[in-house]
Amino acid sequence: MYNNSSKKPQKGAGKNKFYQRRKICRFCVDKDLDIDYKNPKALRLFITERGKIIPRRITGTCAKHQRELTVAIKQSRMIALLPFVGKPMY
């Protein structure tokens, strides 16, 4: 049996610590940027090619602007400026 005092390296001993820079909300930084449902080019940056809304942990937007983005994307889908689903793969 193994003893706890053995000198074997433990898994995840801190060799490769991963540090990622904190993402900032581009709408908070630049007050001139507007979230508008009539601008599908700007909203397309926040949806995947399959049509899903990208979460804020990936885009870095704050909670307030992510809620506005979600509403704008849904409004834009309802008037057919953005697709509900992406292009078919076949």
Protein Blocks (a to p, Z undefined) as FASTA:
>chain_A
ZZfkbcbdcehihpaccdddddddfklmmmmbccdfklmklmmmmpcfkopacdfklnop
afklmmmmmmmmmmmmmnopacfbdcdfZZ
